[in-house]
Amino acid sequence: MKKINLLNGLRTKLIIYFLIIAMVPSAIIAALSYNNSRKSLKQQAIDELTVLRNEKKHDIEDYFKSGKSRISYMAQEPTVVEAMTKLIQTPINSTDYNNVYNKYNPTFTNFINRMEKGDILLVDCKTGSVLYSTLKEQDYGANLLTDSYKNTNVGRAFQSCKNSNDKNFTTITDYEFYAPSSNKPIACIAAPIFNGDEKVGVLIFKLGPERIDEIISNNNNWKDMNLGKTGEILLIGSDYKLRNNTRFLNNETDEKIKVAKSTILLKEIKTKVAEDVLAGKTNVDTYFDYNNNKCIIAYTPLNIDGLRWGISVKIDENEAFSPINKLQNLMFIVLIAAALAIIAISFAIASNIACPMIKMSKVARRISEGDLTVKMPEEKRSDEIGILINSFSNMLEQLRKQTKEITNVVNVIAASVSEITVSLTQVTSGAAQTSSAVSETTATVEEVKQTVHVSSEKTKSVSNTAKQSVQISGAGVKATEETIDGMNEINSQMQKIAESILALSEQSQNISDIIESVENISEQSNILAVNASIEAAKAGEQGKGFSIVAQEIRNLADQSKQGIRHVRNILKDIQKATNTAVMTTEKGIKLVEIGMNKASEAGNAIEKLMDNITISAQSAVQIEASSQQQLIGMDQVAIAMEGINEASIQNVDSMKQLEEATNNLQEMGERLKELIKQYNV
């Protein structure tokens, strides 16, 4: 018995099929969902960086725009114009100067407090002297046209305002390390001061980077800007140096940065992003940052008059896409859980489907091995599998019953075939004997025919003799003696004829008996053929060949009956003719005896010879006619016996064929028995 490989089992295949059917769409959906979610999350991260970039860009631009507006407004205020005029008129070392300074200082101090920390300078437009400083740093009292501050950003801001005749003119100079301010980075916003149409001075606001740093870092609260642990915002100046402190200032290794505790104007960012943003490009993409980390960076240039700055917002790609990685892990876990759930469900469904099928396959295997005693396990199910199991069980029961019936039928057929074989053997033997007897009868009839022919010839001779006797009746004793001798010879021949006719009558009776036996055999053969057809019909396909043989037997039996009827009719005619011949022969014998008596008395009554000879002649003529009729009848009997002989030979051949067919049927019955024996019912 071939064992089923576990991997080729129905349950395993069903589990695999269910897993494929469930997991392929799930995997496709998960892949599409992951891809869409990945794109969405990536776009969300990019959008967040873009929004933050634009927001900070707007804040920085608004900061400088607001600063310029305030400085411009302040430069045009009457108090400032008045203060500038008074300061120009009052020498810086005089007592009145202090009074003027103290008078207007609160105005500028309040302005600084409202705006941000810084220093305000009032510079004489004509001389370049710094006439006022809120903080009174080292540049207080210096000359921005001739001193070392000429080339500083403060000096350049002054020069720009000095050269402009626009009352609304403002300028911004970029951050630089400025020595008077303890060498700290400062930027300048400057505006000219007009007294009427006369430009009398320049207002310069020196501001530090603290406010910009606060704007950029959200007061050093990076996490609230959704920048995670690795994100930061950088302001890059035209010199590729930062204008704000990096988020990771404490991690810097540069000694200058460590000492200054600032990256402003100390950390140079020479990356592709820096080059692109300073070239005026705006983009969001994946780049390597200044630490060579792969980051998502959103950058854009700032629109600030006098400054060529760029802003970039970055976050490490791994952190930016961490939700994607988490989603990926979650999808993987969900897929594994789904796969396990599908496997469990598939196992349950497959077991529910496969277990009954496995039981059925085991039962079917035992049936194929010939064991019909196996019983189908009961399954109380109303679905298709339950119907299949019940149908299979009913089929097995029907097969068991049919096998029993076939076994019984085969046994009956075998017994019937045995009986038919015995009967056919007997019939064949009887037919052979009948054929032999018919052959002998035919030979005997031929001999009788010859005898009758001889008798006919002699009857003719007697008739001629009788005629001659009439003509020569007067010949006397010699003729009488010759007549007596002829009569003796006729008497002898008539005795032989009588014996032959009696023998023919007996043979005809035997033939009649044989015909009756053959007719009985035909009837039995017909009955056996009918029974064989019935049994063949019960045997189904296996009995089709036997049914044909049985039909042939029935046809041969009908032909035999028809031949027998024909022979019987012929024998009746023969018997009638034979009876007539017997009677005629008896009459002839009597007449011969009378003739002999008369011949014996011829010597005493020669006178009566003519009459007796005439009577003898007449009797001879009658005998001749009877002999001629007997000869014709014997010819007919011979022909009939030839037909009977041929029919007997055909009957013998048919019986032999029937015997061979019966033997074949018996062999088929034995083979059918062997096949049935393979099944245990």
C-alpha positions as CSV (number, residue, x, y, z in Angstrom):
1,M,0.0,0.0,0.0
2,K,1.4,3.3,-1.1
3,K,1.7,5.8,1.8
4,I,0.6,9.4,1.2
5,N,3.4,11.9,1.6
6,L,2.5,14.5,4.3
7,L,3.4,17.3,2.0
8,N,1.2,15.9,-0.7
9,G,-1.7,15.3,1.6
10,L,-5.1,17.1,1.0
11,R,-4.9,18.8,4.4
12,T,-1.5,20.3,3.7
13,K,-2.5,21.4,0.2
14,L,-5.7,23.0,1.5
15,I,-3.7,24.8,4.2
16,I,-1.2,26.0,1.5
17,Y,-4.0,27.0,-0.9
18,F,-5.9,28.9,1.9
19,L,-2.7,30.5,3.0
20,I,-1.9,31.6,-0.6
21,I,-5.4,32.8,-1.2
22,A,-5.5,34.8,2.0
23,M,-1.9,36.0,2.2
24,V,-1.3,37.0,-1.4
25,P,-4.2,39.6,-1.3
26,S,-3.2,40.5,2.3
27,A,0.4,40.9,1.2
28,I,-0.6,43.0,-1.8
29,I,-2.9,45.1,0.3
30,A,-0.3,45.4,3.0
31,A,2.4,46.4,0.4
32,L,0.1,48.9,-1.2
33,S,-1.0,50.2,2.2
34,Y,2.6,50.3,3.4
35,N,3.7,52.1,0.2
36,N,0.9,54.6,0.4
37,S,1.5,55.1,4.1
38,R,5.2,55.4,3.6
39,K,4.6,58.0,0.9
40,S,2.1,59.7,3.1
41,L,4.3,59.6,6.2
42,K,7.3,60.7,4.1
43,Q,5.3,63.5,2.6
44,Q,4.0,64.4,6.0
45,A,7.6,64.6,7.3
46,I,8.6,66.6,4.3
47,D,5.5,68.8,4.7
48,E,6.3,69.4,8.4
49,L,9.8,70.4,7.5
50,T,8.5,72.6,4.7
51,V,6.0,74.3,6.9
52,L,8.5,74.8,9.7
53,R,11.0,76.1,7.1
54,N,8.5,78.6,5.7
55,E,7.4,79.5,9.2
56,K,10.9,80.3,10.4
57,K,11.7,82.0,7.1
58,H,8.7,84.2,7.7
59,D,9.6,84.9,11.3
60,I,13.2,85.9,10.5
61,E,12.1,88.1,7.6
62,D,9.4,89.7,9.7
63,Y,11.9,90.2,12.5
64,F,14.2,92.2,10.2
65,K,11.4,93.9,8.4
66,S,9.9,94.9,11.8
67,G,13.3,96.1,12.9
68,K,13.8,98.2,9.8
69,S,10.4,99.7,10.2
70,R,11.0,100.6,13.8
71,I,14.4,102.1,13.1
72,S,13.0,104.0,10.2
73,Y,10.1,105.2,12.3
74,M,12.4,106.0,15.3
75,A,14.8,107.9,13.0
76,Q,11.9,110.2,11.9
77,E,10.5,110.8,15.4
78,P,10.7,114.5,16.5
79,T,12.4,113.5,19.7
80,V,15.1,111.7,18.0
81,V,15.6,114.5,15.5
82,E,15.7,117.0,18.3
83,A,18.1,114.8,20.2
84,M,20.4,114.5,17.2
85,T,20.3,118.2,16.6
86,K,21.1,119.0,20.3
87,L,23.9,116.4,20.3
88,I,25.5,118.0,17.2
89,Q,25.3,121.4,18.8
90,T,26.7,120.2,22.2
91,P,30.4,119.2,22.5
92,I,30.7,115.7,23.8
93,N,33.0,116.7,26.7
94,S,30.9,119.7,27.9
95,T,28.5,119.8,30.9
96,D,25.6,120.5,28.7
97,Y,26.2,117.2,26.8
98,N,25.5,115.2,30.0
99,N,22.2,117.0,30.4
100,V,21.3,116.4,26.8
101,Y,22.3,112.7,27.1
102,N,20.4,112.2,30.3
103,K,17.4,114.0,28.8
104,Y,17.0,111.7,25.8
105,N,18.6,108.5,27.0
106,P,15.3,107.1,28.5
107,T,13.7,107.4,25.1
108,F,16.3,105.2,23.5
109,T,16.4,102.9,26.5
110,N,12.7,102.3,26.3
111,F,12.9,101.6,22.7
112,I,15.6,99.0,23.2
113,N,13.6,97.4,26.0
114,R,10.6,97.2,23.7
115,M,12.5,95.8,20.8
116,E,15.3,93.7,22.2
117,K,18.7,94.0,23.7
118,G,21.2,96.0,21.7
119,D,22.8,99.4,21.4
120,I,21.7,102.5,19.6
121,L,24.2,104.9,18.1
122,L,23.6,108.4,16.9
123,V,26.2,109.5,14.4
124,D,26.9,112.9,13.0
125,C,26.3,112.7,9.3
126,K,29.0,115.3,8.5
127,T,31.8,114.3,10.8
128,G,31.1,110.6,11.3
129,S,31.4,111.0,15.1
130,V,29.4,108.7,17.3
131,L,27.6,111.3,19.5
132,Y,25.4,108.9,21.4
133,S,25.6,105.3,22.6
134,T,23.1,103.6,24.9
135,L,25.6,101.2,26.2
136,K,28.6,103.5,25.8
137,E,30.8,100.8,24.4
138,Q,34.3,101.4,23.0
139,D,32.9,102.9,19.8
140,Y,31.2,105.7,21.8
141,G,32.8,108.9,20.6
142,A,34.7,107.2,17.8
143,N,34.7,108.5,14.2
144,L,33.3,106.0,11.7
145,L,34.9,107.8,8.8
146,T,38.5,107.7,9.9
147,D,38.9,105.3,12.8
148,S,39.4,101.6,12.6
149,Y,35.6,101.1,12.7
150,K,35.3,102.5,9.2
151,N,35.5,99.0,7.6
152,T,33.2,97.3,10.2
153,N,29.6,96.6,9.5
154,V,28.8,99.6,11.7
155,G,30.9,101.8,9.4
156,R,29.4,100.3,6.3
157,A,25.9,100.9,7.7
158,F,26.8,104.6,8.3
159,Q,28.3,105.0,4.9
160,S,25.1,103.6,3.3
161,C,22.8,106.0,5.1
162,K,25.2,108.9,4.6
163,N,25.1,108.3,0.9
164,S,21.3,108.1,0.7
165,N,19.0,111.0,0.4
166,D,15.8,108.9,1.0
167,K,14.1,109.8,4.2
168,N,12.7,106.3,4.3
169,F,16.0,104.6,3.6
170,T,17.1,101.8,5.9
171,T,19.9,99.4,5.6
172,I,21.0,96.2,7.3
173,T,24.6,94.9,7.5
174,D,25.3,91.3,8.2
175,Y,26.7,89.9,11.5
176,E,30.4,90.4,12.2
177,F,32.5,90.0,15.3
178,Y,32.6,93.6,16.6
179,A,35.4,94.5,19.0
180,P,33.7,97.3,20.9
181,S,30.9,94.8,21.8
182,S,33.4,92.5,23.5
183,N,34.1,91.0,20.1
184,K,30.6,89.5,19.9
185,P,28.6,89.0,16.7
186,I,26.5,92.0,15.9
187,A,24.4,93.1,13.0
188,C,23.3,96.7,12.3
189,I,20.1,98.3,11.2
190,A,20.6,101.9,10.2
191,A,18.4,104.8,9.0
192,P,19.3,108.5,8.2
193,I,17.9,111.3,10.4
194,F,16.5,114.3,8.6
195,N,15.7,117.6,10.2
196,G,13.3,118.8,7.6
197,D,15.1,118.3,4.3
198,E,18.5,118.4,5.9
199,K,20.2,115.1,6.8
200,V,21.7,115.7,10.1
201,G,22.7,112.2,11.3
202,V,22.4,108.4,11.2
203,L,20.6,106.2,13.7
204,I,22.3,102.8,14.0
205,F,20.9,99.9,15.9
206,K,23.4,97.3,16.9
207,L,21.6,94.0,17.6
208,G,23.0,90.7,18.8
209,P,22.0,87.2,17.6
210,E,20.1,86.3,20.7
211,R,16.7,87.1,19.3
212,I,17.3,85.3,16.1
213,D,18.6,82.3,18.0
214,E,15.4,82.4,20.1
215,I,13.2,82.5,16.9
216,I,15.2,79.7,15.3
217,S,15.3,77.4,18.4
218,N,11.8,78.3,19.7
219,N,13.5,79.5,22.9
220,N,15.6,76.3,22.7
221,N,12.5,74.2,22.7
222,W,13.3,72.0,19.7
223,K,10.9,69.2,20.4
224,D,7.9,71.4,20.2
225,M,8.7,72.0,16.6
226,N,8.4,68.3,15.8
227,L,12.1,68.0,15.1
228,G,12.6,65.0,17.3
229,K,16.0,64.3,18.6
230,T,18.1,65.0,15.5
231,G,16.3,67.9,13.9
232,E,17.6,71.4,13.8
233,I,17.3,74.7,11.9
234,L,20.3,76.5,10.5
235,L,20.7,80.1,9.2
236,I,23.6,80.2,6.7
237,G,25.2,83.4,5.7
238,S,26.8,84.4,2.5
239,D,30.2,83.3,3.9
240,Y,28.7,79.8,4.6
241,K,28.9,80.5,8.3
242,L,26.1,80.0,10.7
243,R,24.0,82.9,12.0
244,N,22.5,80.9,14.8
245,N,23.7,78.3,17.3
246,T,23.2,74.7,16.4
247,R,21.1,72.5,18.5
248,F,24.0,70.3,19.3
249,L,26.3,73.1,20.5
250,N,27.5,71.0,23.4
251,N,28.7,68.3,21.1
252,E,30.9,70.5,19.1
253,T,34.6,69.7,19.2
254,D,36.0,72.9,17.8
255,E,38.0,74.8,20.5
256,K,36.9,78.2,19.3
257,I,33.3,77.1,19.5
258,K,33.8,75.6,22.9
259,V,35.4,78.8,24.2
260,A,32.8,81.0,22.7
261,K,30.0,78.6,23.5
262,S,28.5,79.6,20.2
263,T,28.6,78.5,16.6
264,I,27.6,81.9,15.2
265,L,30.2,83.0,12.6
266,L,32.4,80.1,13.8
267,K,30.9,77.0,12.2
268,E,31.2,76.9,8.5
269,I,28.6,74.8,6.5
270,K,30.1,73.9,3.2
271,T,27.6,71.4,1.9
272,K,25.5,71.1,-1.3
273,V,22.5,72.4,0.6
274,A,24.5,75.5,1.6
275,E,25.6,76.1,-2.0
276,D,22.1,75.6,-3.4
277,V,20.4,77.8,-0.8
278,L,22.9,80.6,-1.3
279,A,22.4,80.2,-5.0
280,G,18.7,81.1,-4.4
281,K,17.3,77.6,-4.7
282,T,14.4,76.1,-2.8
283,N,14.0,72.4,-2.3
284,V,13.2,69.5,0.0
285,D,15.1,66.3,-0.4
286,T,17.5,63.8,1.1
287,Y,21.0,65.2,1.6
288,F,24.1,64.6,3.7
289,D,24.4,67.2,6.4
290,Y,27.6,68.8,7.8
291,N,28.1,65.7,10.0
292,N,27.7,63.5,6.9
293,N,24.5,62.1,8.2
294,K,21.7,61.3,5.7
295,C,19.0,63.8,6.4
296,I,15.8,65.2,5.0
297,I,16.5,68.9,4.5
298,A,14.1,71.7,3.5
299,Y,15.9,74.9,2.5
300,T,15.1,78.2,1.0
301,P,16.8,81.6,0.7
302,L,15.6,84.6,2.9
303,N,14.3,87.7,1.3
304,I,16.1,90.3,3.5
305,D,17.4,93.5,2.0
306,G,21.2,93.6,2.3
307,L,21.5,90.0,3.5
308,R,22.2,86.9,1.4
309,W,21.0,84.3,3.9
310,G,19.5,80.9,3.6
311,I,17.6,78.8,6.0
312,S,17.6,75.0,6.2
313,V,15.5,72.7,8.4
314,K,16.8,69.2,8.7
315,I,16.2,65.9,10.5
316,D,17.9,62.6,10.2
317,E,16.2,60.4,7.7
318,N,16.0,57.5,10.1
319,E,14.2,59.6,12.7
320,A,12.0,61.3,10.1
321,F,11.0,58.0,8.7
322,S,10.8,56.2,12.1
323,P,7.0,56.1,11.8
324,I,7.5,54.4,8.5
325,N,9.9,51.9,10.1
326,K,7.4,51.4,13.0
327,L,4.6,51.0,10.4
328,Q,6.8,48.5,8.6
329,N,7.4,46.6,11.8
330,L,3.7,46.8,12.7
331,M,2.7,45.6,9.2
332,F,5.2,42.7,9.5
333,I,3.8,41.8,12.9
334,V,0.3,42.1,11.6
335,L,1.2,39.9,8.6
336,I,2.8,37.3,10.8
337,A,-0.2,37.3,13.1
338,A,-2.5,37.2,10.1
339,A,-0.5,34.3,8.7
340,L,-0.7,32.4,12.0
341,A,-4.4,33.1,12.3
342,I,-4.9,32.0,8.7
343,I,-2.8,28.9,9.2
344,A,-4.9,28.1,12.3
345,I,-8.2,28.8,10.5
346,S,-6.9,27.0,7.4
347,F,-5.9,24.0,9.6
348,A,-9.3,23.9,11.1
349,I,-11.1,24.2,7.8
350,A,-8.7,21.8,6.0
351,S,-9.1,19.3,8.8
352,N,-12.9,19.7,8.6
353,I,-12.7,19.0,4.9
354,A,-9.7,16.6,4.7
355,C,-10.4,14.3,7.7
356,P,-13.6,12.9,6.2
357,M,-11.8,12.6,2.8
358,I,-8.9,10.8,4.4
359,K,-11.3,8.4,6.1
360,M,-13.0,7.9,2.7
361,S,-9.7,7.3,1.0
362,K,-8.8,4.7,3.6
363,V,-12.1,3.0,3.1
364,A,-11.7,3.2,-0.7
365,R,-8.2,1.7,-0.4
366,R,-9.6,-1.2,1.5
367,I,-12.4,-1.6,-1.0
368,S,-9.8,-1.6,-3.9
369,E,-8.0,-4.4,-2.0
370,G,-11.2,-6.4,-2.1
371,D,-12.4,-5.9,1.5
372,L,-16.1,-5.0,1.3
373,T,-16.6,-5.7,5.0
374,V,-15.2,-2.3,5.9
375,K,-17.6,0.2,7.3
376,M,-17.8,3.9,6.6
377,P,-17.4,6.0,9.8
378,E,-20.6,8.0,10.5
379,E,-20.4,11.7,9.9
380,K,-23.4,13.8,11.2
381,R,-23.0,16.6,8.7
382,S,-25.5,18.2,6.4
383,D,-23.1,19.8,4.0
384,E,-21.8,18.5,0.7
385,I,-19.1,16.4,2.4
386,G,-21.8,14.8,4.6
387,I,-23.9,14.1,1.5
388,L,-20.8,12.7,-0.2
389,I,-20.0,10.4,2.9
390,N,-23.6,9.2,3.1
391,S,-23.7,8.6,-0.7
392,F,-20.3,6.8,-0.4
393,S,-21.7,4.7,2.5
394,N,-24.8,3.9,0.5
395,M,-22.7,3.0,-2.5
396,L,-20.6,0.7,-0.4
397,E,-23.7,-1.0,1.0
398,Q,-25.2,-1.4,-2.5
399,L,-21.9,-2.7,-3.8
400,R,-21.8,-5.2,-0.9
401,K,-25.4,-6.3,-1.8
402,Q,-24.7,-6.5,-5.5
403,T,-21.5,-8.4,-4.9
404,K,-23.5,-11.0,-2.9
405,E,-26.1,-11.2,-5.6
406,I,-23.5,-11.5,-8.3
407,T,-21.9,-14.3,-6.2
408,N,-25.2,-16.1,-6.0
409,V,-25.9,-15.6,-9.7
410,V,-22.4,-16.7,-10.6
411,N,-22.9,-19.9,-8.5
412,V,-26.3,-20.5,-10.2
413,I,-24.8,-19.8,-13.6
414,A,-21.9,-22.2,-12.9
415,A,-24.3,-24.9,-11.8
416,S,-26.6,-24.3,-14.8
417,V,-23.6,-24.2,-17.1
418,S,-22.5,-27.5,-15.6
419,E,-25.9,-29.0,-16.2
420,I,-26.1,-27.6,-19.7
421,T,-22.6,-29.0,-20.4
422,V,-23.7,-32.5,-19.2
423,S,-27.0,-32.2,-21.2
424,L,-25.1,-31.0,-24.3
425,T,-22.7,-33.8,-24.0
426,Q,-25.6,-36.2,-23.9
427,V,-27.4,-34.4,-26.7
428,T,-24.2,-34.4,-28.7
429,S,-23.7,-38.1,-28.1
430,G,-27.3,-38.8,-29.0
431,A,-27.0,-36.6,-32.1
432,A,-23.9,-38.6,-33.1
433,Q,-25.7,-41.9,-32.5
434,T,-28.7,-40.5,-34.5
435,S,-26.4,-39.5,-37.3
436,S,-24.8,-42.9,-37.3
437,A,-28.2,-44.6,-37.2
438,V,-29.5,-42.3,-40.0
439,S,-26.4,-43.2,-42.0
440,E,-27.1,-46.9,-41.5
441,T,-30.8,-46.4,-42.3
442,T,-29.8,-44.6,-45.5
443,A,-27.6,-47.5,-46.5
444,T,-30.3,-49.9,-45.7
445,V,-32.8,-47.8,-47.7
446,E,-30.4,-47.9,-50.6
447,E,-30.2,-51.7,-50.3
448,V,-34.0,-51.9,-50.2
449,K,-34.1,-49.6,-53.1
450,Q,-31.8,-52.0,-55.1
451,T,-33.9,-54.9,-53.9
452,V,-37.1,-53.2,-55.0
453,H,-35.5,-52.4,-58.3
454,V,-34.5,-56.0,-58.8
455,S,-38.1,-57.0,-57.7
456,S,-39.5,-54.6,-60.2
457,E,-37.4,-56.1,-63.0
458,K,-38.4,-59.5,-62.0
459,T,-42.0,-58.4,-61.8
460,K,-41.7,-57.2,-65.3
461,S,-40.2,-60.5,-66.2
462,V,-43.1,-62.3,-64.5
463,S,-45.5,-60.1,-66.3
464,N,-43.8,-61.0,-69.6
465,T,-43.7,-64.6,-68.7
466,A,-47.4,-64.5,-67.8
467,K,-48.1,-63.0,-71.1
468,Q,-46.0,-65.6,-72.8
469,S,-47.8,-68.2,-70.7
470,V,-51.1,-67.0,-72.0
471,Q,-49.7,-67.3,-75.5
472,I,-48.1,-70.6,-75.0
473,S,-50.4,-72.0,-72.4
474,G,-50.8,-74.8,-74.7
475,A,-47.2,-75.7,-74.3
476,G,-48.3,-78.1,-71.6
477,V,-46.4,-79.6,-68.7
478,K,-43.1,-78.1,-69.7
479,A,-44.5,-74.6,-69.5
480,T,-46.2,-75.6,-66.2
481,E,-42.9,-76.8,-64.8
482,E,-41.2,-73.6,-65.9
483,T,-44.1,-71.7,-64.3
484,I,-43.7,-73.6,-61.1
485,D,-40.0,-72.8,-61.0
486,G,-40.7,-69.2,-61.8
487,M,-43.4,-69.1,-59.1
488,N,-40.9,-70.6,-56.6
489,E,-38.4,-68.0,-57.5
490,I,-41.1,-65.3,-57.2
491,N,-42.1,-66.6,-53.9
492,S,-38.5,-66.5,-52.7
493,Q,-38.1,-62.9,-54.0
494,M,-41.4,-61.9,-52.4
495,Q,-40.3,-63.3,-49.1
496,K,-37.2,-61.2,-49.4
497,I,-39.2,-58.2,-50.4
498,A,-41.5,-58.8,-47.5
499,E,-38.6,-59.1,-45.1
500,S,-37.0,-55.9,-46.6
501,I,-40.2,-54.0,-46.3
502,L,-40.7,-55.2,-42.7
503,A,-37.1,-54.1,-41.9
504,L,-37.8,-50.8,-43.6
505,S,-40.9,-50.4,-41.5
506,E,-39.0,-51.2,-38.3
507,Q,-36.2,-48.7,-39.3
508,S,-38.9,-46.1,-40.1
509,Q,-40.3,-46.6,-36.6
510,N,-36.8,-46.3,-35.2
511,I,-36.3,-43.1,-37.1
512,S,-39.6,-41.8,-35.7
513,D,-38.3,-42.6,-32.2
514,I,-35.0,-40.9,-32.9
515,I,-36.9,-37.9,-34.4
516,E,-39.0,-37.8,-31.2
517,S,-35.8,-37.9,-29.1
518,V,-34.2,-35.1,-31.2
519,E,-37.4,-33.1,-30.8
520,N,-37.3,-33.5,-27.1
521,I,-33.6,-32.5,-27.1
522,S,-34.5,-29.4,-29.1
523,E,-37.2,-28.6,-26.7
524,Q,-34.8,-29.0,-23.8
525,S,-32.2,-26.9,-25.6
526,N,-34.8,-24.2,-26.2
527,I,-35.7,-24.2,-22.5
528,L,-32.0,-24.2,-21.5
529,A,-31.4,-21.3,-24.0
530,V,-34.3,-19.3,-22.4
531,N,-32.9,-20.0,-18.9
532,A,-29.4,-19.1,-20.1
533,S,-30.7,-15.8,-21.5
534,I,-32.4,-15.0,-18.2
535,E,-29.2,-15.8,-16.2
536,A,-27.1,-13.8,-18.8
537,A,-29.4,-10.8,-18.3
538,K,-28.9,-11.0,-14.6
539,A,-25.2,-11.2,-15.1
540,G,-25.2,-7.8,-16.9
541,E,-22.2,-7.0,-19.0
542,Q,-20.4,-10.2,-18.0
543,G,-23.3,-12.3,-19.5
544,K,-23.6,-10.6,-22.8
545,G,-21.4,-13.2,-24.6
546,F,-23.4,-16.0,-23.0
547,S,-26.7,-14.4,-24.0
548,I,-25.5,-14.4,-27.7
549,V,-24.6,-18.1,-27.4
550,A,-27.9,-18.9,-25.8
551,Q,-29.7,-17.1,-28.6
552,E,-27.7,-19.2,-31.2
553,I,-28.7,-22.4,-29.3
554,R,-32.3,-21.3,-29.4
555,N,-32.1,-20.7,-33.1
556,L,-30.4,-24.0,-33.7
557,A,-33.1,-25.7,-31.6
558,D,-35.9,-24.0,-33.7
559,Q,-34.1,-25.1,-36.9
560,S,-33.8,-28.6,-35.5
561,K,-37.6,-28.6,-34.7
562,Q,-38.4,-27.4,-38.2
563,G,-36.2,-30.1,-39.7
564,I,-37.7,-32.8,-37.5
565,R,-41.2,-31.7,-38.5
566,H,-40.2,-32.0,-42.1
567,V,-38.6,-35.4,-41.6
568,R,-41.6,-36.6,-39.6
569,N,-43.9,-35.7,-42.5
570,I,-41.7,-37.5,-44.9
571,L,-41.5,-40.6,-42.6
572,K,-45.3,-40.5,-42.4
573,D,-45.4,-40.7,-46.2
574,I,-42.8,-43.5,-46.1
575,Q,-44.7,-45.4,-43.5
576,K,-47.9,-45.1,-45.6
577,A,-46.0,-46.3,-48.7
578,T,-44.4,-49.1,-46.7
579,N,-47.8,-50.3,-45.3
580,T,-49.1,-50.3,-48.9
581,A,-46.1,-52.2,-50.0
582,V,-46.5,-54.7,-47.2
583,M,-50.1,-55.3,-48.1
584,T,-49.3,-55.5,-51.7
585,T,-46.5,-57.9,-51.0
586,E,-48.7,-60.0,-48.8
587,K,-51.2,-60.2,-51.6
588,G,-48.4,-61.1,-54.0
589,I,-47.3,-63.8,-51.7
590,K,-50.8,-65.2,-51.5
591,L,-51.2,-65.0,-55.3
592,V,-47.9,-66.7,-55.7
593,E,-49.0,-69.4,-53.4
594,I,-52.2,-69.6,-55.3
595,G,-50.2,-69.7,-58.6
596,M,-48.1,-72.4,-57.2
597,N,-51.1,-74.4,-56.1
598,K,-52.6,-73.9,-59.5
599,A,-49.4,-74.9,-61.2
600,S,-49.3,-78.0,-59.0
601,E,-52.8,-78.7,-60.1
602,A,-51.9,-77.9,-63.7
603,G,-51.1,-81.4,-64.4
604,N,-54.6,-82.4,-63.4
605,A,-56.4,-79.4,-64.8
606,I,-54.5,-78.1,-67.8
607,E,-57.7,-76.9,-69.1
608,K,-57.9,-74.3,-66.4
609,L,-54.4,-73.2,-67.1
610,M,-55.4,-70.4,-69.4
611,D,-57.6,-68.9,-66.9
612,N,-55.1,-69.2,-64.1
613,I,-52.4,-67.9,-66.3
614,T,-54.6,-65.0,-67.2
615,I,-55.2,-64.3,-63.6
616,S,-51.5,-64.7,-62.9
617,A,-50.7,-62.3,-65.7
618,Q,-53.1,-59.8,-64.3
619,S,-51.6,-60.3,-60.8
620,A,-48.2,-59.9,-62.3
621,V,-49.2,-56.6,-63.9
622,Q,-50.5,-55.5,-60.6
623,I,-47.3,-56.6,-58.9
624,E,-45.3,-54.7,-61.5
625,A,-47.3,-51.5,-60.8
626,S,-46.9,-52.0,-57.1
627,S,-43.2,-52.7,-57.4
628,Q,-42.9,-49.5,-59.6
629,Q,-44.7,-47.5,-56.9
630,Q,-42.5,-49.1,-54.2
631,L,-39.4,-48.2,-56.2
632,I,-40.6,-44.6,-56.4
633,G,-41.3,-44.5,-52.6
634,M,-37.9,-46.0,-51.9
635,D,-36.3,-43.2,-54.0
636,Q,-38.2,-40.7,-51.9
637,V,-37.2,-42.4,-48.7
638,A,-33.6,-42.4,-49.8
639,I,-33.7,-38.7,-50.6
640,A,-35.4,-38.0,-47.2
641,M,-32.8,-40.0,-45.4
642,E,-30.1,-38.0,-47.1
643,G,-31.7,-34.8,-45.8
644,I,-32.1,-36.4,-42.4
645,N,-28.5,-37.4,-42.5
646,E,-27.3,-33.9,-43.5
647,A,-29.5,-32.4,-40.8
648,S,-28.1,-34.9,-38.2
649,I,-24.6,-33.9,-39.3
650,Q,-25.4,-30.2,-38.9
651,N,-27.1,-30.9,-35.6
652,V,-23.9,-32.7,-34.4
653,D,-21.8,-29.8,-35.6
654,S,-24.1,-27.3,-33.9
655,M,-24.1,-29.3,-30.7
656,K,-20.3,-29.3,-30.8
657,Q,-20.3,-25.5,-31.2
658,L,-22.8,-25.2,-28.4
659,E,-20.6,-27.5,-26.3
660,E,-17.6,-25.2,-27.0
661,A,-19.6,-22.1,-26.2
662,T,-20.8,-23.7,-23.0
663,N,-17.3,-24.6,-22.1
664,N,-16.3,-21.0,-22.7
665,L,-19.2,-19.8,-20.6
666,Q,-18.1,-22.2,-17.9
667,E,-14.6,-20.8,-18.1
668,M,-16.0,-17.3,-17.9
669,G,-18.1,-18.3,-14.9
670,E,-15.0,-19.7,-13.2
671,R,-13.1,-16.4,-13.9
672,L,-16.1,-14.5,-12.6
673,K,-15.9,-16.6,-9.5
674,E,-12.2,-15.9,-9.1
675,L,-13.0,-12.1,-9.4
676,I,-15.8,-12.3,-6.9
677,K,-13.5,-14.2,-4.5
678,Q,-11.3,-11.1,-4.4
679,Y,-14.0,-9.3,-2.5
680,N,-14.8,-10.1,1.1
681,V,-18.4,-9.5,1.7
